[in-house]
Amino acid sequence: MKALIQRVSEASVEVDGAIVAQIEQGLLILLGVTHSDNSAQVNWLARKIPALRIFNDEEGNMNRSVMEIGGSVIVVSQFTLYADTKKGNRPGFSAAARPEQAESLYQELVSKLRGVMGAERVSTGVFGASMKVRLVNDGPVTIELSHIA
C-alpha cells in the first residue's frame, strides 16, 4: 500500500463538473493498493497519517500533525501509484489491486481515519471515477508512505 501525502493550503476534487470534496489546510492523500495489501497496512496508515508531523510550529519547524493544527484530509484512490514503466513507454498496472480489493481497503482506511480524526475532517474522491484534483501544495511538502507486511 502506498500513500502519497501532500501538505496543502487548499485542495478539492471534482467529478462530472461537481465538487465532491474540498478542504483548506490539511493533507491530500493519494492512495494506491496492491494485491498483497490487507488490514495490517490500513491500520498502520490510519495510525501514521494523523500523527505525521509535517506542519510548521511557531519556529517554522515541521513539528505539528494535521490533528494538532485542526486540519482536514481528502483521500483519493490512485491505482497509477503502482505503474510499471520498466518496459516500453506505456505504463503497466498489473501490480495494482483489482478494484474490488482496492475499494474495500480504501473504504476501510477512510473509516479508520474518520474514527481517529472525526468524520467531518475526512473527505474522499469517488472511487473509480475520473476526477479533477486541484491542490495548492504548501511548502512544497510531499511524503510517500509505503508499508510492506
Secondary structure, 3 states (H helix, E strand, C coil): CEEEEEEEEEEEEEECCEEEEEECCEEEEEEECECCCCHHHHHHHHHHHHHCCCEECCCCCEEECHHHHCCEEEEEECHHHHCECCCCCCCECCCECCHHHHHHHHHHHHHHHHHHHCHHHEEECCCCCCCEEEEEEEEEEEEEEECCC
